[in-house]
Amino acid sequence: MSSVCVINAIEVPSHMVQVALDVRDQYIAYFKTKAGFVSSTFYRAIDDGSAYTYINVVVWASQAHFEAVVNQGFSDAEGENEDGMKVLGRGFPAPIVVHPGRYEIIRSDVATS
């Protein structure tokens, strides 16, 4: 069973930065209460011309763990899971735009000394 990385590229207008940060923090606090949550890393673009302002990477222990948290969010029009949490990036208000994707690690390299 391999881990699953959920990578969300997020477009955030400058006047919505605090809202985006607050929503992301709410998601992570929720995910931390769920079995299979491994980690989350949040990135901010350092180039003004970047297509996506932020990248959020959430790692789940397995696809099954991810699906258990998202569950009915796949089929619910609002993306709500059984806990009433809007998942799959749908909890961010407009005009914030989330581009979600799920990935599995196929190679990982580290520097050697």
LINPE-V79404 format. One record per residue. N is the residue number from 1. OMEGA is omega in radians with two decimals (none if undefined). Layout:
[[N:OMEGA] [N:OMEGA]]
This chain:
[[1:-3.12] [2:-3.14] [3:3.12] [4:3.08] [5:3.03] [6:-3.08] [7:3.13] [8:2.98] [9:-2.98] [10:3.05] [11:-3.08] [12:3.04] [13:-3.04] [14:-3.13] [15:-3.10] [16:-3.06] [17:-3.10] [18:3.10] [19:3.13] [20:3.12] [21:3.14] [22:3.13] [23:3.12] [24:3.14] [25:3.08] [26:3.09] [27:-3.06] [28:3.08] [29:3.10] [30:-3.12] [31:-3.14] [32:3.12] [33:-3.02] [34:3.09] [35:3.07] [36:3.07] [37:-3.12] [38:-3.07] [39:3.00] [40:3.07] [41:-3.07] [42:-3.10] [43:3.03] [44:3.11] [45:3.09] [46:3.08] [47:-3.12] [48:-3.07] [49:-3.12] [50:3.14] [51:-3.11] [52:-3.11] [53:-3.08] [54:3.01] [55:3.08] [56:3.13] [57:3.12] [58:-3.13] [59:3.07] [60:-3.10] [61:-3.14] [62:3.05] [63:3.14] [64:3.10] [65:3.11] [66:-3.11] [67:3.13] [68:3.13] [69:-3.10] [70:-3.12] [71:-3.03] [72:3.08] [73:3.11] [74:-3.05] [75:-3.14] [76:-3.10] [77:3.13] [78:-3.13] [79:-3.10] [80:3.05] [81:-3.07] [82:3.09] [83:-3.09] [84:3.12] [85:3.07] [86:-3.09] [87:3.14] [88:3.09] [89:-3.06] [90:3.13] [91:3.13] [92:-3.13] [93:3.03] [94:0.20] [95:3.05] [96:-3.12] [97:-3.14] [98:3.09] [99:-3.07] [100:3.04] [101:3.09] [102:-3.07] [103:3.00] [104:3.14] [105:3.07] [106:3.05] [107:3.06] [108:-3.10] [109:3.06] [110:3.13] [111:3.04] [112:-3.11] [113:none]]
